[in-house]
Amino acid sequence: MNEQDAEELRKHLEAKGERAREAALIRKYGIDAEDYSRMLASQNGKCLICGSIGSVRWNPRAGDYQTQRLVVDHDHKTGKVRGLLCHGCNGLLGEIEARPGRPNAPVVSIGQGEPPCVDPTLTGEDRIRAVCRASWREHLADRVVLYLEGKLA
């Protein structure tokens, strides 16, 4: 394959990926790429909770670190889109919102194989603060509370 063919293939795959991404946004959240872009602009390109521009991840194909897009966060009960978050904050919310008895619910623990360090009976703001503390993100607890109350959007 010559360089021109390789470049055409790369562009084709990139366009195909963008079409698949937009279809997933519409299917999962009821928003399209323009809605995502407007949300991103309204948030100044930053996570609503921690203010980062996204997670950095090693891409072995590119042989370099790349910034991952912010993810769409939504309320799992209502389906309403709440905002765009970095992968770390989105995972943190998943831990906060996990409930005992739910299959495969994430459990916050200090290290692999250690018992959970968050009391599963905690609810509301107490649970948010306990999960943030256990995840070494205690400094974000106030912002998480505001976010979940809809006051950071």
C-alpha positions in Angstrom: 0.0 0.0 0.0 1.5 3.3 -1.0 1.3 6.5 1.1 -1.6 8.0 -0.8 -3.7 4.8 -0.4 -2.8 4.7 3.3 -3.9 8.3 3.8 -7.2 7.7 2.0 -7.8 4.6 4.2 -7.0 6.6 7.3 -9.5 9.4 6.3 -12.2 6.8 5.5 -11.8 5.1 8.8 -11.8 8.4 10.7 -15.0 9.5 8.9 -16.5 6.1 9.6 -15.6 6.4 13.3 -17.1 9.9 13.5 -20.4 8.6 12.0 -20.5 5.7 14.4 -19.8 8.1 17.3 -22.6 10.4 16.3 -25.0 7.5 15.9 -24.1 6.4 19.4 -24.7 9.9 20.8 -28.1 10.0 19.2 -29.0 6.4 20.3 -27.7 6.7 23.9 -28.4 10.3 24.8 -30.6 11.9 22.2 -28.0 14.4 21.2 -25.9 14.8 18.0 -22.4 16.0 17.4 -23.5 19.6 17.2 -25.2 19.4 20.6 -22.0 17.8 22.0 -20.0 20.7 20.5 -22.3 23.3 22.0 -22.1 21.6 25.4 -18.3 21.5 25.1 -18.2 25.2 24.2 -20.5 26.2 27.0 -18.2 24.3 29.5 -15.1 26.0 28.0 -13.9 22.5 26.9 -13.5 21.4 30.5 -15.0 18.8 32.8 -17.9 20.3 34.8 -16.6 18.8 38.1 -12.8 19.0 38.1 -12.2 21.4 35.3 -9.7 19.2 33.3 -9.7 19.1 29.6 -10.0 15.3 29.5 -8.0 12.2 30.4 -4.7 11.5 28.9 -4.1 8.0 27.6 -1.2 6.2 25.9 -2.2 5.2 22.3 0.2 2.4 21.2 -0.9 2.8 17.5 0.1 6.5 17.4 3.0 5.9 19.8 2.0 8.9 21.8 -0.2 10.2 24.6 -3.6 11.4 23.5 -6.3 13.4 25.3 -9.6 11.5 25.4 -12.9 13.3 24.7 -15.0 14.3 27.6 -17.8 11.8 28.1 -21.6 12.5 28.2 -22.9 12.1 31.7 -26.6 11.4 32.2 -29.0 10.6 35.0 -29.6 6.8 34.8 -33.1 7.2 36.2 -34.4 10.0 34.0 -32.1 9.7 31.0 -31.5 13.4 31.1 -28.0 14.6 30.0 -26.3 16.4 32.9 -23.1 17.5 31.2 -19.7 16.5 29.9 -17.1 14.9 32.3 -13.6 13.5 32.2 -13.4 9.8 32.5 -12.2 10.1 36.1 -15.1 12.1 37.3 -17.6 10.0 35.3 -16.2 6.9 37.1 -16.4 8.7 40.4 -20.1 9.3 39.8 -20.5 5.7 38.9 -19.1 4.7 42.3 -21.2 7.2 44.1 -24.4 6.1 42.4 -23.7 2.4 42.8 -26.1 0.7 45.1 -25.7 -2.6 47.0 -27.5 -5.5 45.3 -27.0 -4.2 41.8 -25.1 -6.8 39.7 -21.5 -5.7 38.9 -21.9 -2.5 40.9 -18.5 -0.8 41.3 -17.0 -0.9 44.8 -14.5 1.7 46.0 -11.6 0.0 47.7 -8.1 1.2 48.5 -6.3 -1.7 46.7 -7.2 -4.8 44.9 -8.6 -7.5 47.1 -9.1 -5.3 50.1 -12.5 -4.9 51.7 -14.7 -2.0 50.6 -13.8 1.2 52.5 -17.2 2.9 51.9 -20.1 2.0 54.0 -22.8 0.7 51.5 -25.6 2.0 53.8 -24.5 5.6 53.3 -26.7 7.8 51.1 -26.9 11.3 49.8 -24.2 13.8 50.6 -22.6 11.4 53.2 -22.1 8.8 50.4 -20.6 11.4 48.0 -18.1 12.6 50.6 -17.1 9.0 51.6 -16.6 7.9 48.0 -14.6 11.1 47.2 -12.4 10.6 50.2 -11.8 6.9 49.4 -11.0 7.8 45.8 -8.4 10.4 46.8 -10.7 13.1 45.4 -12.0 14.6 48.6 -11.2 18.1 47.2 -14.0 17.5 44.6 -16.8 16.6 47.1 -18.4 20.0 47.2 -18.4 20.3 43.4 -19.8 16.8 43.0 -22.7 17.7 45.4 -23.4 20.9 43.4 -23.2 19.0 40.1 -25.6 16.3 41.2 -28.0 19.0 42.4 -27.9 20.5 38.9 -26.1 23.7 40.1 -23.0 23.4 37.9 -24.5 23.0 34.4 
